[in-house]
Amino acid sequence: MRLGYKHTKADTQVNKYWDNTIVPLLNSGHLGHAITHKYIYPNRVGLYPGLNCQFFCHFCGRNYNAKYKSNIAQKSFDVFKRVMDEDPRDRDNWQDRFRISGGLEPLTNPYIGDIIQYGTDNEFNMQMYTNGYALTKKLLEKQPGILNLEVMRVSVYGHDDQSYANITRIPKSFAMVKENLRNFLKQNSDTKVGINWIILPGHSTNVLKVFDMIEDINSTQDKKIQFITLREDFSQSALYLGDSEREQLIDIFQQVEEKCQSSEHLKHLHIDYGYQLDPIRYGKPSGPLTMVPYTKMNRYGFPQIATAIDSLGNLYVYHETGFIERPGTDRYIIGNIEDSNVAELVQKHINGKGIVPKPFDVSFLDAFDHTISLVLADTYMKNNWQEILEQKWK
């Protein structure tokens, strides 16, 4: 079985996801250090500056009532400055270490532009995932550092006002996000701007409408939306796409490819279908992502590969555990940088007893986490781990 797929045969098109995701971690040594239980500074560190979120998406794992007090905003800026100051710059692409995201919306932090600017001034290629709702012209005037992002990915939750409101529970949010995207593109010529779209059950036919939206935005200015990531939500079985809908997507993705090839405003758009959806574009619909059972989750996780830090300075083992007041996530806090630093906390965690996984903990893993966890389940602390990778997963 190929990693992440329930089909046993994979073609070269699918292999690129292995090549683009796992091979770099092997080459950098981060995956090998996780497998052999040795310390290395995290390959990726997520920065989670959001103080709250304006949306109430039903598939989101956050606690809808949870938010940070506004008076911690300055502290959060100090936290993230310290993390960047202490970065060891220990690998060839250390500039790509930080990604601003989180369980809460990053743009709700009044220092968000300052955080980005500080990173840019220190030679980091700052990336941010956002819902784009607060990305207004007024905010950009107050926090111009946002315009210095290397990459910005905006999560889109519908193709018109009604579909957007059905997901976010906020009226007219579609029009706001669309206008904010237009304005950002007009003001900025360097940031690589993209869209993220989760295909929910019953919404497959709306995929083309999202591309219509991108085409409409791109037709109004010289700077374009440059990429889109298409994903399936697997956080709960009710959100899996059914077999008939997967079959339907074969034709829809073909129409998407044809549309992009024929449109002047979409021909340079890069489409990332992700681990599970990519086979569909080649007529090979796969089932839901193969998920690691909690009994095979590594008790140490893999902070050598990726970790996350919130506005209070708490360091988390997994990205998805960095949600304030989400039941069970506090078990995955391995320390606070006020008392230490990222390097020391990761080393202490690796040298400690680890965290015994519980059944619900699999909900704290995203697709990437499941992929790495499956690799570790087969290779952890085995002398022939390289041979296992070569024979079973490659």
Buried (B, 14 or more C-beta within 10 A) or exposed (E): EBBBBEEEEBEEEBEEBBEEBBEEBEEBBBBBBBBBBEBBBBBBBBBBBBBBBBBEBEEBBBBEEBBBEEEBBEBBBBBBBBBBEEBEEEBEEBBBBBBBBBBBBBBBBBBBBBBBBBBBEBEBBBBBBBBBBBBBEEBBEEBBBBBBBBBBBBBBBBBEBEBBBEBBBBEEBBEBBBBBBBBBBEBBEEBBBBBBBBBBEEBBEBBBEBBBBBBEBBEEEEBBBBBBBBBBBBBEEEBBBEEEBBBBBBEBBEEBEEBBEEBEBBEEBEBBBBBBBBBBBBEBBBEBBBBBEBEBBBEBBBBBBBBBBBBBBBBBBBBBBBBBEBEEBEBBBBBBBEEBBBBEBBBEBBEEEBBEBEEEBBBBBBBBBBBBBBBBBBBBEEEEBEEBBEEEBE
